[in-house]
């Protein structure tokens, strides 16, 4: 991670011409994870720890990969 309070992209995916990414934002009492599709925020969730936020981001990535999304380089 770049810094304690800086948003960080944890993954990027593509499917056809569509793109998606997840971002985590660390905080002092919670961590926030957000998903974007084609540059538009889709969802934001807060968790009690960074581990939980990253696990949720990984879970969503797995769902998208099963739906045909692929990692970008």
Backbone as a chain_set.jsonl record, in Angstrom:
{"seq": "XXXXXXXXXXXXXXXXXXXXXXXXXXXXXXXXXXXXXXXXXXXXXXXXXXXXXXXXXXXXXXXXXXXXXXXXX", "coords": {"N": [[0.833, -1.176, 0.0], [0.398, 2.298, -0.605], [0.301, 4.55, 1.241], [-0.9, 5.158, 4.565], [-3.456, 6.355, 4.494], [-4.185, 6.513, 1.841], [-6.034, 5.871, -1.124], [-5.943, 2.725, -2.795], [-5.62, 0.801, -5.682], [-6.591, -2.514, -5.917], [-7.119, -4.564, -7.689], [-7.585, -5.016, -11.25], [-9.828, -5.627, -13.874], [-11.022, -6.922, -17.042], [-13.535, -7.248, -19.557], [-14.364, -7.882, -22.68], [-14.879, -4.734, -23.982], [-15.304, -3.546, -21.598], [-14.294, -2.434, -18.339], [-13.182, -3.04, -14.983], [-12.505, -2.253, -11.55], [-11.198, -2.588, -8.197], [-10.92, -0.694, -5.245], [-9.209, 0.027, -2.246], [-9.437, 1.79, 0.829], [-7.645, 2.631, 3.489], [-8.378, 3.195, 6.965], [-8.517, 4.709, 10.261], [-10.314, 3.465, 12.008], [-11.757, 1.784, 10.413], [-11.839, 0.031, 7.245], [-12.305, 0.759, 3.825], [-13.814, -0.525, 0.916], [-14.238, -0.276, -2.555], [-15.976, -0.632, -5.692], [-15.608, -0.247, -9.159], [-17.065, 0.13, -12.345], [-16.394, 0.525, -15.652], [-15.439, 3.078, -15.053], [-17.353, 4.132, -13.351], [-18.541, 4.382, -10.077], [-19.741, 1.561, -8.412], [-20.335, 0.266, -5.996], [-19.832, 0.642, -2.451], [-18.3, -0.421, 0.502], [-17.838, -0.703, 4.037], [-15.491, -1.984, 6.397], [-14.369, -3.602, 9.426], [-11.668, -4.114, 9.478], [-8.61, -4.06, 7.545], [-7.939, -6.545, 6.522], [-10.455, -7.833, 6.3], [-11.687, -6.156, 4.406], [-10.003, -6.527, 2.175], [-10.403, -9.26, 1.783], [-13.071, -9.266, 1.003], [-12.87, -7.809, -1.394], [-11.366, -9.653, -2.861], [-13.233, -11.718, -2.961], [-15.258, -10.596, -4.584], [-13.774, -10.225, -6.909], [-13.347, -12.923, -7.615], [-15.995, -13.717, -8.202], [-16.501, -12.113, -10.467], [-14.508, -13.088, -12.201], [-15.421, -15.692, -12.6], [-17.579, -15.069, -14.11], [-16.479, -14.435, -16.49], [-14.738, -12.252, -16.63], [-11.407, -10.945, -16.987], [-8.026, -10.625, -15.75], [-6.084, -7.612, -16.045], [-3.092, -6.371, -17.618]], "CA": [[0.0, 0.0, 0.0], [1.195, 3.511, -0.739], [0.332, 5.246, 2.512], [-1.968, 4.664, 5.425], [-4.783, 6.871, 4.173], [-4.317, 6.724, 0.402], [-6.719, 4.814, -1.857], [-5.068, 1.855, -3.567], [-6.298, -0.17, -6.543], [-6.108, -3.856, -5.575], [-7.164, -5.361, -8.913], [-8.244, -4.484, -12.444], [-10.303, -6.691, -14.752], [-11.676, -6.478, -18.28], [-14.366, -8.208, -20.281], [-14.66, -7.128, -23.899], [-14.394, -3.362, -23.836], [-15.625, -3.079, -20.25], [-13.233, -2.557, -17.34], [-13.611, -2.963, -13.586], [-11.421, -2.285, -10.576], [-11.535, -2.436, -6.786], [-10.041, 0.208, -4.518], [-9.344, 0.025, -0.791], [-9.009, 3.013, 1.508], [-7.449, 2.341, 4.913], [-8.774, 4.222, 7.927], [-8.08, 4.407, 11.628], [-11.246, 2.558, 12.67], [-12.349, 0.88, 9.436], [-11.286, 0.07, 5.89], [-13.366, 0.882, 2.834], [-13.543, -1.108, -0.391], [-15.2, 0.192, -3.554], [-15.864, -1.239, -7.017], [-15.928, 0.635, -10.276], [-17.265, -0.496, -13.645], [-16.295, 1.534, -16.711], [-15.19, 4.38, -14.458], [-18.459, 4.558, -12.501], [-18.59, 3.657, -8.819], [-20.882, 0.665, -8.329], [-20.658, -0.079, -4.613], [-18.836, 0.951, -1.417], [-18.582, -1.12, 1.755], [-16.89, -0.464, 5.117], [-15.181, -3.16, 7.205], [-13.648, -3.316, 10.662], [-10.219, -4.272, 9.308], [-8.12, -4.137, 6.174], [-8.024, -7.949, 6.11], [-11.825, -8.104, 5.872], [-11.927, -5.41, 3.167], [-9.282, -7.207, 1.094], [-11.075, -10.536, 1.537], [-14.282, -8.963, 0.234], [-12.426, -7.463, -2.743], [-11.003, -10.923, -3.505], [-14.471, -12.453, -3.223], [-15.901, -9.987, -5.755], [-12.949, -10.558, -8.07], [-13.652, -14.306, -7.974], [-17.314, -13.733, -8.848], [-16.359, -11.542, -11.804], [-13.718, -14.003, -13.027], [-16.304, -16.805, -12.976], [-18.497, -14.53, -15.118], [-15.753, -14.193, -17.732], [-13.802, -11.129, -16.563], [-9.994, -11.369, -16.937], [-7.085, -9.653, -15.233], [-5.381, -6.77, -17.011], [-1.649, -6.291, -17.335]], "C": [[0.884, 1.248, 0.0], [1.368, 4.236, 0.59], [-0.896, 4.865, 3.303], [-3.354, 5.137, 4.994], [-5.004, 7.102, 2.683], [-5.065, 5.568, -0.255], [-5.732, 4.026, -2.721], [-5.905, 0.889, -4.395], [-5.716, -1.548, -6.243], [-6.222, -4.832, -6.739], [-7.886, -4.595, -10.01], [-8.62, -5.675, -13.326], [-10.908, -6.083, -16.013], [-12.512, -7.616, -18.827], [-14.862, -7.468, -21.522], [-14.072, -5.734, -23.765], [-14.691, -2.77, -22.467], [-14.441, -3.306, -19.317], [-13.84, -2.422, -15.945], [-12.371, -2.896, -12.71], [-11.979, -2.119, -9.166], [-10.476, -1.56, -6.135], [-10.279, 0.039, -3.026], [-8.794, 1.333, -0.243], [-8.87, 2.675, 2.987], [-7.932, 3.501, 5.768], [-8.328, 3.826, 9.315], [-9.012, 3.427, 12.332], [-11.924, 1.582, 11.716], [-11.618, 1.005, 8.114], [-12.467, 0.063, 4.921], [-12.919, 0.228, 1.534], [-14.639, -0.618, -1.338], [-14.913, -0.479, -4.883], [-16.327, -0.245, -8.052], [-16.072, -0.198, -11.54], [-17.309, 0.608, -14.688], [-16.206, 2.946, -16.133], [-16.282, 4.9, -13.541], [-18.484, 3.717, -11.235], [-19.878, 2.845, -8.75], [-21.311, 0.433, -6.887], [-19.495, 0.306, -3.705], [-19.255, 0.231, -0.145], [-17.479, -0.818, 2.763], [-16.73, -1.725, 5.954], [-14.338, -2.755, 8.402], [-12.137, -3.439, 10.532], [-9.867, -4.31, 7.821], [-8.205, -5.57, 5.663], [-9.418, -8.295, 5.605], [-12.143, -7.402, 4.557], [-11.242, -6.088, 1.983], [-9.913, -8.561, 0.763], [-12.335, -10.317, 0.709], [-13.925, -8.597, -1.206], [-12.05, -8.728, -3.517], [-12.24, -11.744, -3.852], [-15.17, -11.912, -4.475], [-15.096, -10.278, -7.016], [-13.245, -11.976, -8.55], [-14.991, -14.43, -8.682], [-17.196, -13.235, -10.287], [-15.562, -12.469, -12.722], [-14.554, -15.208, -13.464], [-17.309, -16.375, -14.032], [-17.779, -14.137, -16.412], [-14.838, -12.98, -17.746], [-12.389, -11.681, -16.442], [-9.138, -10.247, -16.394], [-6.439, -8.85, -16.342], [-3.92, -6.712, -16.645], [-1.228, -4.885, -17.032]], "O": [[1.987, 1.237, 0.546], [2.496, 4.501, 1.006], [-1.839, 4.3, 2.75], [-4.326, 4.391, 5.12], [-5.927, 7.823, 2.304], [-4.769, 4.406, 0.023], [-4.807, 4.593, -3.301], [-6.801, 0.232, -3.865], [-4.502, -1.739, -6.303], [-5.499, -5.827, -6.779], [-8.669, -3.678, -9.76], [-7.835, -6.607, -13.501], [-11.257, -4.903, -16.052], [-12.231, -8.791, -18.589], [-15.674, -6.547, -21.427], [-12.888, -5.582, -23.464], [-14.362, -1.613, -22.207], [-13.68, -4.258, -19.487], [-14.872, -1.777, -15.758], [-11.315, -3.414, -13.074], [-13.072, -1.588, -8.966], [-9.288, -1.671, -6.436], [-11.423, -0.08, -2.588], [-7.835, 1.902, -0.765], [-9.872, 2.456, 3.668], [-7.897, 4.654, 5.339], [-7.818, 2.724, 9.518], [-8.562, 2.639, 13.165], [-12.596, 0.65, 12.16], [-10.875, 1.959, 7.887], [-13.494, -0.566, 5.177], [-11.78, 0.406, 1.101], [-15.812, -0.555, -0.971], [-13.777, -0.849, -5.177], [-17.293, 0.492, -7.858], [-15.292, -1.121, -11.777], [-18.145, 1.509, -14.625], [-16.814, 3.883, -16.65], [-16.158, 6.0, -13.002], [-18.451, 2.488, -11.3], [-20.966, 3.365, -8.997], [-22.504, 0.404, -6.585], [-18.336, 0.302, -4.119], [-20.423, 0.266, 0.242], [-16.314, -0.692, 2.388], [-17.697, -2.448, 6.197], [-13.682, -1.713, 8.4], [-11.399, -2.929, 11.375], [-10.718, -4.558, 6.967], [-8.513, -5.788, 4.491], [-9.554, -8.978, 4.59], [-12.794, -7.98, 3.687], [-11.832, -6.21, 0.91], [-9.954, -8.961, -0.4], [-12.63, -11.103, -0.191], [-14.604, -9.028, -2.138], [-12.379, -8.856, -4.696], [-12.296, -12.386, -4.901], [-15.619, -12.684, -5.322], [-15.669, -10.546, -8.072], [-13.381, -12.21, -9.751], [-15.11, -15.169, -9.659], [-17.723, -13.853, -11.211], [-15.903, -12.618, -13.895], [-14.402, -15.688, -14.588], [-17.835, -17.21, -14.767], [-18.391, -13.574, -17.32], [-14.217, -12.697, -18.77], [-12.183, -12.75, -15.868], [-9.464, -9.07, -16.546], [-6.263, -9.347, -17.454], [-3.545, -6.971, -15.501], [-0.051, -4.635, -16.772]]}, "num_chains": 1, "name": "protein.A"}
